Amino acid sequence: MNIYLELTQAFNAGRLRAILSSGQAVVLHRLAIMSKDGDWILREDPEALAHVLRVLETYGAHYRFGAPLDARWLAGGWSAHFEFRRAALRVRTDFVTRPARLSAQQLQALWEQNAQAEIPVTDLASLVEIKKTNREKDYAVIGELARRLTNPREQLLYSRSAQDLLQLARQQPALVAELAGLRPLLAQLKSERAAVEVALDAERRALMHANERRLAGYFTAAEVWQQHWPTVERSLASLPLTAAHAQLLAHAEGRLPLQPAPEIP
């Protein structure tokens, strides 16, 4: 079994605690063959976080640079990162409880729709939002994810194809008008294809810049923590993960703010 699916099942033993996200979700939706890392959205409660830590400890995992797997930091949008080896494979695992660009309502819906899933995974529309990063390659993924959507509303909100958008506009003019406030690019669909393509490029750059600004707040807030990290690594090197976690909390308090720095426009 794929190690990331194996981990997902272990994280969810007896209770839904973790939803597979990002690159591995793209793999499960059959839009990629593989992804080198595993990403999960976790429930933001002590039992879920403690269970995931215990599972990771059984695999010999250790912390990578990031926030502690603790609700105080995760509530601020921070992510926790771990690594272990399985034979020749380096397994990297990343966790959040409040993924960027998903509202509380969208996150609640995601938990509800995965309540009975054998392998809980991020749905296509939520995955599109998560993939609105500052990486060029993610916008090709968004385009392919959008082509899998069947709801015209979601297609209009997420498509990266000028041709597809123009066709949808001919079929759903009232819906285009309704959604233009949510996606201003839709107001361009009365134009020629070349103009829509220019608007798509501008929208992509704006989304990338928005994520860069968001990340900058975390980078700024983590400056002291990053400088202290070599000391942290040395102090945790010989400890099993749950013991290392307790030590990490002591190091992080007062050095890693619970919230990122204010975003610079």
Long-range contacts (C-beta under 8 A, 24 or more apart in sequence): 2-27, 3-38, 3-86, 3-89, 3-91, 4-35, 4-38, 4-91, 5-119, 7-38, 7-55, 7-59, 7-93, 8-40, 8-119, 8-120, 9-119, 10-55, 11-40, 11-42, 11-51, 11-52, 11-55, 12-120, 13-51, 15-47, 15-48, 15-51, 16-43, 16-111, 16-114, 16-115, 16-117, 16-120, 17-42, 17-43, 17-47, 17-48, 17-51, 17-52, 18-42, 18-43, 18-48, 18-52, 18-95, 18-120, 19-110, 19-111, 19-114, 19-120, 19-121, 19-122, 20-119, 20-120, 20-121, 20-122, 21-96, 21-99, 21-121, 21-122, 21-127, 21-130, 22-94, 22-122, 22-127, 22-130, 22-131, 25-121, 25-122, 25-127, 26-127, 26-131, 26-141, 26-145, 28-119, 28-121, 29-121, 29-124, 29-127, 29-145, 29-148, 31-141, 31-144, 31-145, 31-148, 32-141, 36-92, 37-92, 37-93, 37-94, 38-91, 38-92, 38-93, 38-94, 39-93, 39-94, 39-95, 39-96, 40-93, 40-94, 40-95, 40-96, 41-95, 41-96, 41-97, 41-99, 41-107, 41-110, 41-122, 42-74, 42-95, 42-96, 42-97, 43-97, 43-111, 44-71, 44-74, 44-75, 44-97, 44-98, 45-71, 46-71, 49-74, 52-95, 53-241, 53-242, 53-245, 54-242, 56-82, 56-84, 56-93, 56-241, 57-240, 57-241, 57-242, 59-84, 59-86, 59-91, 60-84, 60-85, 61-91, 61-93, 61-241, 62-236, 62-237, 62-241, 62-244, 63-232, 63-236, 63-241, 63-244, 63-245, 63-248, 64-92, 65-226, 65-229, 66-94, 67-252, 67-256, 68-245, 68-248, 68-249, 68-252, 68-256, 69-95, 69-245, 70-249, 70-252, 71-97, 72-258, 73-252, 73-256, 73-258, 74-98, 75-258, 76-257, 76-258, 76-259, 76-260, 77-218, 77-259, 77-260, 78-218, 78-256, 78-260, 82-241, 99-126, 99-129, 99-130, 100-129, 100-130, 100-132, 100-211, 100-214, 101-129, 101-130, 101-132, 102-126, 102-129, 102-130, 124-148, 124-149, 124-154, 125-149, 125-154, 125-158, 128-158, 132-207, 132-210, 132-211, 133-208, 133-211, 134-208, 134-209, 134-211, 134-212, 134-215, 135-208, 136-208, 139-204, 139-207, 153-179, 156-183, 156-186, 157-182, 157-183, 160-200, 160-204, 162-193, 162-196, 162-197, 162-200, 163-193, 165-189, 165-196, 166-193, 166-196, 213-263, 213-264, 213-265, 214-260, 214-263, 216-261, 216-263, 216-264, 217-260, 217-261, 217-262, 217-263, 217-264, 218-260, 218-261, 220-260, 220-261, 221-256, 221-257, 221-259, 221-260, 221-261, 222-256, 224-255, 224-256, 225-252, 225-255, 225-256, 228-255
